[in-house]
Amino acid sequence: MTVLLSTVLDGLALGAVYALVALGFVIVFKASGVLDFAHGSLLLLGGYLVAVLHASLGFAAALAVAVLATAAVAGAVDRLLLRRVARDPHAATVQTIVTIGVDIVLLTDLSRRIGGDLLSLGDPWRDSVSRIGPVPVADSRLAAVAVSAAVIGAVFALFRFTAWGLSLRAAAEDPEAAALQGIRTARVRTLAWCLAGALAAVAAVFLAAFPAPGLDSGTGQIALKAFPAAILGGLTSPPGALAGSLLIGLTEALAAGYQSELHVLGDGFADVAPYAVMVLVLLIRPAGLFAAKGAARV
């Protein structure tokens, strides 16, 4: 029972971090209709900046700089690159392909800088462990849940109670009608990219924290595990991204914790388990668990 509880807590913590990443996918898609395949390299950029700056600035200041810098880079990708093909008849497809190119460029440069090293982000939790009843839990996992809950709550409040959130929802429903109502859809879109970049930088801290060994050139690829979470939620639903992330996190943790019982599925099943769940769910709910039903006009 202790093993099960420990595994479930790890899965929830992992799902909370995946939710930050999946929420970025959803925000960008709602604002621009683009699948952002550069999200993983933006996450790696945020983590790398924390790793190289924390010694001189301290962890908190380094994280703040990394969040702002990653948000600025994400906004620049939209404003300087994606806008140039916005008038293409197949703009969303072309822009998605552009994000693949951006990912390759960023990942190549960051991989060159990191090399084969494991970088510490200087987080204050280090390898300390607390106990919840009989279950030992890394403090970084507890911090991941608390910080993710606070950040996601703030993002949801931003959607619900601010003019920008209302503008984003209006633009997602009907961009042309929103523009006719005076909403500056280009600004709304760029701010959405900035927010997604900021969320990725925060997620990087917890993906590299203990019990992970540190940040390496492959850390950004972990972000791709949050992509099935966004798909499961319907890709346009922030609550769906949260629910899908928790499901994916629990699935991965349980598959890793009970790998010996699942050996018939292969030694690396935990790595593919999120995608297996995605396929199974989409066979039943092709539009995702939380996809809104579209209205048909006759």
N, C-alpha and C positions, 0 to 999 in steps of 0.2 A: 504493500500500500504506500509506503514511503517513497518508493521508486516512482510509482504512478503519480503521486502528488508533486514530486519534484519535476517530473517530466511535463506535467500539465502547467506548472508555474513557469517553466522555461518556455513552453510553447506560447503561453499568453504574453510573456515579455517579448519574445521574438515577433509575435503577431502585432504587438503594439508598435514596434519599430517598423515593421513592414507597412503598417498603416500610414506612417509618415510618407513613405516612398509612394505607396499606391495612391494616396491623396494627391500627390504631385502629378501623377499620370492623369487622374480624373480632372483636376483643375485645368491642366493644359488642354485636355481633349474638349472639355466643356467650352473653354474660351476660344479655341482655334480650330477644333476638329482634327488636330494633329496628334499622332501617336509619337511621343517623344522618346526615341531610342537613344538619345544622348543623356538620358537621365542618370544612367549608371556612371558615366564618366564625370558628370557634374557632382554626383555624390562623392566620387573619388577625389575630385578637386577640393571639395570642402574638407574632407578628412585630411588630405595632404597639407592644406594650409594650417589646420590646427596643429598637425604634427611638427611643422617647421617653425611655427610662431610661438608655441606654448612656453618654450624655454626662456624667451626674452620678454614676452608679454604677460605670461601667466595663462592658465587654462581658460578662464572666463573671457578675458579680453581677446585671446586667440580665437575662441569660438565665435565671438561677436564679429570679429573681422572676417572670419571664414564665411559666416552666414551672409554678411553684406556683400562680400566679393563674389560668392557663388550666385547670389541673387542677381548681381549686376551682370555677370557673364551670361546667365540664362536669359535675362532681358535683352542683352546685346545680340544673342543668337536670334531671337525673334525679330528685333527691330532692324538689324543690319543684314541678316541673311534671308530669313523666311519671308519678310515683307516684299522682297524683290521678286518673288515668284507668286505673290498673292493673287495676281490677276490671271494666272494661268488657268485654262479651263479645268484642269485637274489639279488645282492648287494643293488640296489636302494631301494627295498622294505624293506630289513632288516635294512638298515640305517635309513629309515623313521621311522620304529618301534623303533629303538634306540633313536631317537629324542623324541619320546613320553615318554620313560623312563627318559631321561634327564629332560624333562619338569616336570615330576612328582617329581623328586628328588629336583630340584631347587625350584619349587613352594612350596613344603612341607616345606623346610627349610626357605624360605623367609616369608611364611605365619606364621611360628612359631615366627620369629623375629618381624614381624609387628603386629601380633595379631589382635586386633580389633581397633587399632589406625588409625587415619588419619594423615599422615605425610605431613608436609609442605616442599617444595623443596627450599624455600627461593628465588624464582624467583623475579627479580626486578620489574615486572609489577604489582604484587599483585592483588588488586581488582580495579585498576584504569580503567576508561572508557573514551573513546573519542567519538566524534560524526563525522559521515560522512554525512553532510547535516542534515536531520531530524533523522537519524538512529544512536542510541547509539551502540557502538561496544567496547567490552572489549579489552584493550591494549594487553592482552595476545593472543587474536585472531589475531590481526594485526601482532604481532611478529611471530606468528606461520606461517602465510602466507609468511612473508619476509624471515624468517630463512629457511623454507622448500624450497622456491624458490631458495635461494642461494645454499643450500646443494644439492638439486636435480640437479641444473645446474652444480655444480662442479662434481657430479657423472657422468653426461652425458658427460662432457668434459673429464673425466677420461676414459670413454669407448672409446671416439672418438680419442683422441689425445695422448694417452700414450701407451707404449709398453705392459703394463699389460692389458689394455683394449683390444688391438688387440689380445693378447694371449688368453684372456677370450673368445672373440668372436670366435677365431679359435678353441679353445678347445670345445666350445659349439657345433660348427658345426660338427667336427669330431675329437674326442679325440685321436684316434690312429694316424691319419695323423699329428695332431699337435705335438704329442710326437716324431714322426719320423723327424719332422722339427726342433727338438731341444727345443721345448717349454716344460718347466718344469711344467707339468700340475698339479702335486701335490701342488707345491707352489702357482700356480694361484688359485687353489681351496681353499687352506687355507686362502689366502688373501681375497677371496670373502666372506668367512665366517666371517672374521674379520670386513670387511666393513659392512656386514649386521648387526652384533652386534653393531657397532658404530652408525648406523642409528637408531636402536631400542632405544638406550640410549637417543639420541636426541629427539625422538618422545615421550618418557616417560615424559619429562619435560612439554610438552604442553598438554598431556592427563591428567596430574594431576593439571595443572594450572587453575586459575579462568576462567570460572565459575564452574569448577569442584571443589569439596570440598577439594581435596588433594589426596595423594597417599594412597591406601589401598591394601589389599591382592588380591582384584579382578581386579586391574588396568590392569594386564597382560592379562586378558581375553578380554579386549577391542581390543587387537591386532588381535584377531580372526575375527573381523569385517573387517580388511584389507585383509583377505584371499579371500573373494569373489571379492575384487577389483583386486587382482592378477589373479584370475581365469578369470574374465571378460576380462582382457587384453590379455589373451592367455598364461600366466604363463612364457613365454620366451621373452616377449616384455616389456622393460622398459617404452617406451612411452605408451604402453597399460596399464601398472600398474598405471601411472599417470592419464590417462583418466578414468580408472575404479574407482580409488580412489575418484576423484571429483564427479563422478556419485553416488557412494555409500554415500559420505558425504552429498551431496544435498538431496538424498533420505531419509536418516536418519533424517536430520534436518527438512525437510518438513513434514515427518510423525509425528515427535514430535511436531512441531509447530501447526499442524492442527489435533491434536489427537482428539479433540472434534468432528470434522466433520467426522473422520474415526472411530468413536467408534464402528461401526458395525463390524469392523475387529478385535476388541479386544483392551483392554487398553494397552497392551504391544507391539502393532504392530510395533512401531518405532524400537524395539530391533531386530525384525525378518525381517524388511523391506529390509536390505541389502541382506539377503539370498533369499528373494522372488524375488528381481530384478535379482540376479544371476541365479536363476532357469529359469526365463522368458527369459533372454538373451540366456542362453545356449540351450533352446529349439529351438531357431532360429539359433544361431551360436554356435554349440557344441564345436568348437575349440577356442572360444573366439573372441572378437571383432577385435583384432590385431594379431591373430595367423598367422604365415607365412605359405604359401601354400607349401606343400612338393612336391618335384619332384619325379616322378616315372620313374624308368629305366626299359625298356622292353628288 
